[in-house]
Amino acid sequence: MQPLILASASPRRRRLLQEAGVHFSAIPSDAPEDIHPGEAPEAYALRVAREKAWKVARQHPDHWILGADTIVEIDGQILGKPRDAADGARMLRLLSGRTHRVMTAFVLLDGVGQMRASQVVTSHVTFKTLSEDQIRDYLSTGEPTDKAGAYAIQGIGAALVERVKGSYTNVVGLPVEEVLTALRAVGALPSEHTQHV
């Protein structure tokens, strides 16, 4: 069986796969994450996941490559990682007291770079109404710096969230159940493998 590479620098994605008992190595991808004019959120996430995977696949033939990209979307606007504290505050104000969508796109390439699976998984996250003090205090922790939408549901940011509808691991950064299903379907994971998450 060809080894699996996760084309990501995300410690959250690595941890989710490890906890699911998947054997893999992780290689960061430096694919650009610029949004194309008029690009729909789902299309953007899928394109970036694909480009991340292809970038790593070119350097590592004969491996399964898993690429993923997670975005936060509200009012048709894609919220990526905040540029600075002011941008993080803007995002948190936008999410305060409202429901937004978290989408993770993932793609799976085989050993010759052919795409064998792709999917966009969506979860709905409702935030509590946040005060300016709460926003400032959360930003001061540094946690939002490298997180889409300026929060981490698996960290201190859990206190901002009222409820999640859909996959929780998707909001963390990788929809584990759907990824395991895709890996099994293409033979990249033994069919008897069981999920431990």
N, C-alpha and C positions, 0 to 999 in steps of 0.2 A: 504494500500500500504506500502510495506517495505521501511524504510528510506534508503537514499543513503549516502554512505561514499566515499569521495575522498581520495584515499590512496596516499597522497602527502603532502610534506611540502612547495610546491611552492606557493608563494603568487600570482604569475601570473595566475596559473591555478585556484586558488580560486576566484580571481577577475573576470576572464572570465566567470566562471559558475554563479557567483553572478549577473553579468551584464546581463546574459541570463535569469535571473529570476528562476534559479534552486534552490530548497531547499535541502541542504546537510550539512553534517559535514565533517571536514577534519582531518584525522589522518595520520601523517607521517609514511612512511614505511622505515625500515632500511635494506631492501633487498640489497645485494651486487650488484655493477654495473660493475664487471670485465668483460672484453671482452674475450670470449673463442677463442683459436687459430683457424684461418680460418673461423670465424663466419662472415656471410654477414651482412651488416648494417641493412637491414630490419629485419632479423632474430634476431639480437642482440636486437634491440629496442623492438620487440614484446616479446621476452623472459623476458627482464627486466620489462616491463610493467606487464606481467603476474605474475612474482615473487613478485613484489611490491603489487599487488592486493591480491595474495594468503596469503602473510604474514599478512596482516591486516584482511583478511576474517577468518583466523583461530581464531583470538581473538574476532571477532564480527559476530557470526552467525546471521541469520535472517535479514541481511542487503544486499542491493545491494552494490557492491564494484566496484568503477571505478579506475583502475590503468592506468598510462600513463608514457611514457618515450620519451624524445625529444633528437634527435642527429643531428649533422651537419656532412655531408659527402662530401668529395672532393677527387678525384683520388682514390676512393675505400677506403680511410682512414677515420676512425671515429674520429671526434673531440669531446671530452667530455668537462668537465669543466677544465680550465687550472690549473695546479699544482701550478704555481707561475707566477710572472710577465713575466719572460723570456719565459715560455711556452705560455702565452697569446700573447706575441709579435710574437712568431713563428707561431701561428695559424692565426693571423691577416695578417701577411706577405703572408701566403699561400692563404688566401681568397682575398687579394688585387687585384682588377681589373679583377676578375674572377667570374664565376657563380658556386654556390655550391647547394647541396640539403639539405633541412631541413626535417627530417622525425619525425613525432610523431606517435608512436604506442599507441593504447589504448585498454583495455580489460574491459569487464563488467561481473562480477560474480554475480550469484543470491544468495539467502539466504542460500543455501546448498553448496555453493562453486563451482557450475558448471559454466563453461564459456558460456555465452549466446551471446556475441558479441565480435569481435576483428577486428581491422582494422589498416593499416598503411597508413597515409596520407602524401603525399610528396608535398613540395613547392620548387620552384627554386628561389634563391636569388642571385642577381648580386651586387657585391661590386664595389664602386668607386676605382680608383687607389689611394692607401694611401701612404703618405710620412712617413718617420721615425718619424718626429715631430708629425704628426697626431696620429700615433700608440702610441707613448710615452704619449702624452697628454690624449688620451682616457684611457689608462691603469691607469694613475694617478688618474682618477675619482673613481676607485675602482669598477665601474659597471660590468666589465667583470668577476669578481672573481668567481661567482657561475653560470655562463652561459655557456651552450654548445657552442663551437666555439668562446668563449671569446667576445661575444657581445650581446646586448639587443636591438632588433629592436624597442621595445616600449619605449625606453629611449633615452639617448644621442647617443647611437649606431645607431639611425635612420639616422644620418648624414653620416654614412659610406656606406649606402645602395643606390644603383642606382635604382633598381627596384625589384619587387616581382611578380613572376608568380605563381598563385595558392592561397591557403588559407593564409591570413595574420595571423589569430589567431593561425594557426598551427605553424607559425614561433615564435609566442609569447610563445607557449607551450601547446596549446590544440585546435584541430580543432573543434570549437564549433558547426558548422552546422552538421558535421558528428556525433559528440557525441550526440547531441539532437535527431537526426534521430534514432540512436541506442537505446537510452533510451526510445523513444516512441515505437519502434518496439517490445520491450520486455515487455512493460507495466510498466516501471519504471518511466514514466513521463506521465501525462495526455495528450491524443492525441490533445486536444484543446490548449495545451500550445503553445505560440507563442514566437519566438525568438526576443530579443530586441537588439542584438548586431548589 
